[in-house]
Amino acid sequence: MFSTVICGAVSRKLQELRVIYDVSIEEVASDLGVSASTVKNIEAGLVAPDDEVLFYYANRFETTVGEILDLAPSSSRDIAVNSEINKVLRAYTTRQKEKILVALKAGAGLLELY
């Protein structure tokens, strides 16, 4: 899913968010239904985060998956739009969010062609 460089950057961002919000690894692990060692491995860049992890961090730490993946918006208007998108996504199930993320990634790939 991610190259080693991208995985490392994303992992650092996940850890940074958790530390800023003063949330323990154990709490994240409990919320995700995984072991603390799994969270440590994700945050260390040893395991690539899946979509469920990305959505969890985005929702839990009041950001967007795009910001975690360093697709950060360039204007305050874009930030407001991303905030609204994040609020809307909270109404969907994890499976629905995964489908949305796949569609967004496909769209982002098309944008790179221009």
C-alpha positions in Angstrom: 0.0 0.0 0.0 2.7 2.5 1.0 6.3 2.8 0.0 8.8 2.7 2.9 9.4 6.4 2.8 5.7 7.3 2.7 4.9 4.7 5.4 7.6 6.3 7.6 6.3 9.8 7.1 2.7 8.6 7.8 3.8 6.7 10.9 5.6 9.7 12.3 2.4 11.8 11.7 0.3 9.2 13.5 2.6 9.1 16.5 2.8 12.9 16.5 -1.0 13.2 16.6 -1.3 10.7 19.5 1.4 12.4 21.5 -0.1 15.9 20.9 -3.5 14.7 22.1 -1.9 12.9 25.1 -3.4 9.6 24.2 -1.6 6.4 25.2 -0.7 3.6 22.9 -2.9 1.3 25.0 -5.9 3.5 24.5 -5.5 3.6 20.7 -5.0 -0.2 20.7 -8.1 -0.7 22.7 -10.2 1.6 20.5 -8.9 -0.2 17.4 -9.2 -3.7 18.9 -5.6 -4.5 18.4 -2.6 -5.1 20.6 -0.4 -2.3 21.9 2.5 -3.9 20.0 0.6 -3.5 16.7 0.1 0.2 17.3 3.8 0.5 18.2 4.7 -1.2 15.0 2.5 1.0 12.9 3.9 4.2 14.6 7.4 2.9 14.1 6.8 2.4 10.4 7.2 -1.4 10.6 3.6 -2.0 9.6 1.7 0.1 7.1 -1.6 1.5 8.5 -4.7 0.2 6.9 -7.7 2.4 6.0 -9.4 1.6 9.4 -6.4 2.9 11.2 -6.2 6.1 9.1 -9.8 6.9 9.6 -9.6 6.2 13.3 -6.6 8.6 13.7 -8.4 11.2 11.5 -11.6 11.1 13.5 -10.0 10.7 17.0 -7.5 13.5 16.5 -9.7 15.9 14.6 -7.8 15.9 11.3 -8.3 14.3 7.9 -6.9 11.3 6.2 -5.5 13.7 3.5 -3.6 15.7 6.1 -2.2 12.4 7.6 -1.1 11.3 4.1 0.4 14.8 3.6 -2.1 15.8 1.1 -2.5 18.9 3.2 -4.8 21.7 1.9 -3.2 24.9 0.7 -5.8 27.4 1.8 -8.1 28.1 4.7 -11.0 27.5 2.4 -9.6 24.0 1.7 -9.2 23.4 5.4 -12.8 24.3 6.1 -13.9 22.0 3.3 -11.8 19.1 4.7 -13.2 19.7 8.1 -16.8 19.4 6.7 -15.8 16.3 4.8 -14.5 14.7 8.0 -17.7 15.5 9.8 -19.8 13.9 7.0 -17.6 10.8 7.0 -18.3 10.2 10.7 -21.8 9.1 9.7 -20.6 6.2 7.5 -19.6 2.7 8.6 -16.0 1.6 8.4 -16.7 -0.4 5.2 -18.4 2.6 3.6 -15.4 4.8 4.5 -13.0 2.3 3.0 -15.0 2.5 -0.3 -14.9 6.3 -0.2 -11.2 6.3 0.4 -10.6 4.0 -2.5 -12.6 6.3 -4.8 -10.7 9.4 -3.5 -7.4 7.7 -4.1 -8.4 6.8 -7.6 -9.5 10.4 -8.2 -6.2 11.7 -6.8 -4.3 9.4 -9.2 -6.3 10.9 -12.1 -5.4 14.4 -10.9 -1.7 13.6 -11.1 -2.1 13.1 -14.9 -2.9 16.9 -15.3 
